[in-house]
Amino acid sequence: MLWSDHVAGLEPYTPGEQAHIPDLLKLNTNENPYGPSPRAIEAMQAAVGDDMRLYPDPHGQELRQTIARHHRITPDQVFLGNGSDEILAHVFNALFLRGGRPLWLPDVTYSFYRTWCRLYDVPHRLIALADDFTLRVSDYTGEVDQEPSGIIFANPNAPTGCTLALDEIAAIAEARPDSAVVVDEAYVDFGAESAVPLIDRFENLVVIQTFSKSRSLAGLRVGYAMARPEIIQGLLRVKDSFNSYPLDRVALAGAQAAIEDEAWFDHTRQAVMDSRSRLSAGLQELGFDVLPSQTNFVFARHRREEAAIIARALRDRGILVRHFQAPRIGQYLRITVGTDEQCTRLCDTLRAILEA
């Protein structure tokens, strides 16, 4: 075997199933049911031309300026990457390898975090969420013998959908000034409050967002981080030691137009939030306990039936939802919010399964 020494021990992240099933209803990977901004599609089409023979802007300056204006920060506080997953990988490499100090993260959260810990050999400590799956701020703010290298959590959390308030995030950042506090905001636009306004207060805070969810551009792969310029410089050092041109011309053009089209963004994310409320109510009528969500998915557990059995029965009927065979959440299903018509199909199918 010609692998490097560490490769055999890696456990890669497993994404949601990408099945080829006739009339498939795909509610397992949190994709937006509404398409991208028409202006974004037009901009991407216009970007395909003779200029494709040239390298793109390695720093994505125009997009960084637009993102900075949108969030009311400065361009040197913005870092671009090929999807938020690449951003997060650079964060693990650039900020969490500090003298053997452990990274702190919740025990139930985005499972890719543990994959990066294994890839980069980042020592880490899992901190249990409360019984209701909320993050207890006091678990991250008390005195300790060894300071963490960093703290990372998704807000809203995945797969639970639970959310921390800004004052709670501020309390964590204030309590751990020598630790990078990374807030993964992939789902923040579906009802939660962004921590970006805290960046100027806390030099250790990093906020990461993506165009994949609320901007309907999962297929384009654009993400970005926001932090003090000193942290951005560290991320740029890592990025430029790995890939100096992460975003191509089409991606830069599409993302630029998407963030400028506020009307489409507001319309589609509100449609998702409205459907989420109706879906949650429908699931509760069918005997599910549904956690409060400020994301484009819900996390639900049936009071009688096994989650794995329900997931298999749905798949047999052409509907995919996400079931995690993991401690504490094995009886829950993560269900992406679709259109009203898609949510009705899901609930009707669930009703037939449960009655059978």
N, C-alpha and C positions, 0 to 999 in steps of 0.2 A: 504494500500500500504506500502510495507516494504522498499521502496527506501530511500537512503539518501536524505537529504533536497534539494540538488542542482540538482538531476538527472532529475526531471520533467522539469526543465527549460533549459536543454541542447538541442541544435539543431545540431545533428551529421552531419559530413561531408558526402556528397552524392557522391560516386565515379561514374565514367562512367558506363553506362549500360553493363552488362555481359549477352547478349542475347543468346538464343539457337535457331538459325535460320539456315536452310539449306543453304549451300554455302555462309555463312556469310563473308562479308568483314568488318573487325573491324578497323575503323579509328577514334575511339573516346577516347582512353585511352593512346595514345602516347607510345605504345609498339613498340619496334624495329622490323621491318619486317624480319630482318635476325637473325638467331639463335645465341646462345652463341658460344664462341670459342670452337672448338673441344677439345682443351687441357683442358678447364674448365669442359666439360662434362666427359672426361676421368678421371680427378682428382676427381670429385664428385662420379663417380662410384667406384673408388678405395677406397674412404673414407668409403664406406658402408661395414662394416665387424665387427669382434668381438669387436673392439675398441668402437663401438657404445654403449656398456654397460657403458662406462666411460664418465664422464662429459668432455666437451670441455675446452680448455684453457679459463678461464674467462676474460683474458685481450687480447686474440688474438694477442700475441706478434709477431709471425712470419708475420701475415698479416699487422700489424701496421708497422713493419720494411720495408716491401715491399712497402707499400703506401708511407712511408716517403722517401724511395729512389726515387720513381717515381716522387714525388713532390719536392725533394731536401730540405726536412725539417728533423726534428729529430722525433724518435718514440714517445717521450713524448709530441709531438704536435699533435698527432692523437688520435681520440676517435672513437670507433666502436659502431654500433647499428644495430638493426633489421630493416633495411630499413631507409632511410633518414627521413621518417615520425616519427619514434621513436626518432631519433636524435633531430628533431625539437621539439618534445614534451618535451624532457629533457631540451632543451635550454629554452623553455618558463618557465619551472619550476625553473631552476637554475639561470637564468639571468634577468628575466623580472619582478620579484616580489620584488620591492625595494621601500618601503615606500610610496606606492600609486602613484609613478611617472608613467606617461602613456607611453605605447609602441607606437611608430610611425610606420605606415605601409601605403602603397598605397591603394587607394580605389578600384582599379582593380588589383588584384593579386591572388595568390593561395588561394582559399577560406578556406582551412584548418586552415590558420592562425587565422581567427576569431573564428573557433571552439575551438582552444586551449585557446584563450582569455576567452571564456565562461567557459571552463572546469576548468581552473586554476584561474579564476576571476582576470584576468590581465586587468587593466584599459588601454584603448587604444584610439588613435586618428587616424582617417583615413585622409590621405593627398591626395587630388585629383591629378591624373595624368593630364598632359597637354591634349589639345584637340586631339593631334595626338598620345596619349597614352604613351608618353615618360615621364620619371621621371625627374622633375625639381630639380636639385641639390640645388638651392637656397632655396627651400622650407624646406630643412633639415639642412641648415648651418647658418641661421640667429640667432640673439639674441632672447632669450625667457625668460619668467618669471620663468618657471619650466623646468629643464632639463628632457628629456625622460629617462626612465629606459633603453631603447634600441631602435634600429631601425632595421627593417627587411624588406628585399625585395628579390625577385627572380631575378637573372641575368644570362641569359635572363629571362625576366618576363613571367609568365604564367597567363592568356592565350594569351597575346598579342604578345609574341616573341621579344619584343623590348629589347635593350641592353644598359647598361651603360659602358662607357670606364673606364679604370683603374684610370686615373687621377680624374675622377668624384667620384669614390668610395673612393679614397684617400682623396678628399676634404671633404667628409661627415665624414669619420673616424677622420680626423684631427680636424674638427669643434666641434665634440661631444666626447671629450676624456673620459668623465665619463659615457658614454653610450655604451653598447655592440652593435656593428654594425654587423649584421648577414646577410651574403650573401648566398642565397640558389642557388647553381649552378647545379641543377638537369640536365640542358640541355646545360651546357657550352661547351661540347665537339663537338657540331655541328656548330662550327664556331666562338664562342665568346672567349674572353680572360679571363683566371681565375685570381681571386684576390689573390691566394695563395702567390705570391711573395711579397705582401704587409704585410703579417703577421709579419715579423720581424721588420717592420717599425711602426706598430700600435698594441699596446698591447690590444686594445679593439675590434679587428677584429676577426670574426669567419666565416669560409668558410665551407659550407656543400656540399658534393657530394654524388652520389649514383651509384650503379652498375646496376640499373634498366633500364636505357635508353641506353646510348652508349655502355654498356657492355652486353646488351641483357639478363639481369638476373633479370627481374622484379619478376619472380616466386621464386627467392631465398631469397629476402629481406635482402640486405646488404647495409648499408650506413655508412658514416663516416664524422666527423667534424675535422677541422684543425684550430688551434689557438695557442696562447702562452700557455706554460705548466700550468700557474696559472688557466686559464679558463678550460683547460682539467681536472684539478684536481677537480674543482667544478662539472663538468659534471659527472665525475666518482663517486663522492659522491652521486649524485642523482641516477645514474644508479645502484649502489650497494645497495641503499636503496629500489630499485624496483625489479631488476632482475640481479643477478650476472653473469648469463650465457646467454647473449642475442643471441649469434651466435653459432649454432650447428657445429658439425664437418664437415658436408657436405658443409655448407655455407662457412666456413673458407677455405676449400680446393678449392671450386669452385671459390671464389673471388680471392684467391691467384693466381691460374692459369690464370684467366681472365686478371688480371692486368699485368701479365708477358708476355702475348701473344700480343705484340704491333702490330704485322703484321696484325692479324685478326681485332683488334680494328681500326687500320687506314683504312683498306680496307672497312669495313662495314660502318663506319661513313662517309667516303667519298662518298660511294654509296648513302647514305641517303641524303647528301647535294646536290649531283648531281640531284637526283630525286626531291628534293625540288624546285630547280630552274625550272625544267621542269613543275612541278605541278603548281607553281605560274604563269608561263606564260600561261598554259592551262586554269587556272581559269580566268585570266584577259581576255582572248579571249572570254570567256563565259559571260562577263559582271560583273565580281567580282572586287572589290577593295581589294587588298591583302597587308597587312602590311609587311614591311621588317622583315624577320625572320632569326634568327641564332639558331634555335631549330630544333627538328624533327617533327614540326607541322607548319601549317600556320593558320593565323587568317584572315578570309575573309568575306566580306559583298557584297551581290548582289545589284546592283544599282536600281533594280526595284522590285524584289520579296522578300517576307517575309522569314526571316531565319527559323522560326518555320515550315512554309509550306514546304520549301525545305528539312529540316531535316526529316520531316514525310514522304515525298515522297521517299527520299533515303532509309529510313528504310523499307518502303513497298517493295522496290526492293532489300533488303538484304544488305544494306550498312549503317553502323552506323558512324555518326559524332557527335561531341559534340555541343549542343546548350545550352547556359546559359541564363536563364530567369532572368536577373539581370540588374540593372540600367547601362546605358551607353553602354552595349554590347549586348543588346537583339537582335540586327539585325546582329550579327556576328556568324559565325560558326568556331569552331576550328577543323581542319582537320589534323589528323596524316599523316605524309608522309609514304607511303608504297613503295613497289617495283615499278619499272616503269610499270609493267603489272597491278598492282593494281591501280596506279594513272590513267592509261588509262581507266580502267573500270569505275572508279569514274567519270572522265570527260565525257566519252561517256554516262553514265547514267544521269548526270546532263544536258547534251545537250538535251537528249530526254525529260527530265522533263520540261525544260525551253521552248522547242518548243511546248510542249503539252499545 
